[in-house]
Amino acid sequence: MKTFYRTNQISIQHDVALFASEQLDAVSITLLEMYKKLHPESEVFMSINVSEETDTFMKNNIHYELIKASPNVEGFLTNQFLSDESVYLDKNYLSEISKLIGSKHLIVGPAFTTIPSFLHSKTVEELIEVNVSGLMYDTRDLDFSDFKALQPLAKLRSFARNRIEIIPVVSSIEKRDELVKLIPFKVVAII
């Protein structure tokens, strides 16, 4: 099982490092460059989020420039993929960043969890159309003993099988282990 670890530290090596702030915003590209030099065997993913920017045009352009300036990373995370405060995808934005990153991974962040479960299937189809390779689903506030709370995640995993990677977000290694005993996942993120 692959585990993403959110980090800003270059001194600690992870098999899969997701460079992002606690709010999942972008961090200094210098950190990523140094990390890649220190730990060349690690997979490195980079957040491109800028949550303090409120203007959509400016935010999108910052994302585009971050991608263009990025070091050799395996993929990018965006948590700002919904159309201005709605539950619908900003397809133009996703299509544009998909073109920019080419064959690298594009992952949508845990903001996906704000989309009502009755729209999950439609949204997953749209994400696949724009070459999104993974989506994060926030489970940090779920009680894993409440199977009803886990039902949308289980249905999503079943629907998306082998077409897009569902990446549950947990708060610790213990929570990761507890979740994968109930629903097996290939990839989990600890944020």
C-alpha positions, 0 to 999 in steps of 0.5 A: 500500500502506498501512503502519501505523507504531507510534509514540509520537512526535507530532513525526514524521508518518505516513500511518497512525500506530498509537499503542502502546508497544513491547509494544503497550500503550496510551499516553496519550490526550493524545498522540493528541489532540495528534497529531491536531491537528498532523497532521489528514491522518493516520489514527490508530489506538490500542492499548487493551492493558494487559498488566500487568493480570492480572484479566480483568474489570478488563482488559476494563473498562479497554479499554471505558473507553479506547475511550469516552475516546478522541479521534477515531481511525480504529480500535483495536488489541487484542492481548488478545482470547484467552480467558485463556491459550488459543488461543480467542477471547473472543467476549463481549469482542470483541462488546462492544468491537465495539459500543462502537467502532461503525463504526471499525476493530477490529484484533486484534494479532499474538497471532493468530500464537499460534493454531495454523494449523489453527484459522486458518480457524475463527478468521477466521470468528469474527472476521468475525462480531464485525466485526473489520476486520483481523488482524495476523500476526507475521512478524518472526521468519520467514525470508522465503526459507523458503517453508514458514514463509510458507505459513500466512500465504499460506493465511490471506491466500487464505482471508480474501480481501476479507472481513478485512484480513490485516496482516503485522507486520514490523520494518522498511521493508526487510522490508516490501518483501521480504515484499510481493515474495513475497506482495502485501498491501494493508496492512503494520504496522512494529512 
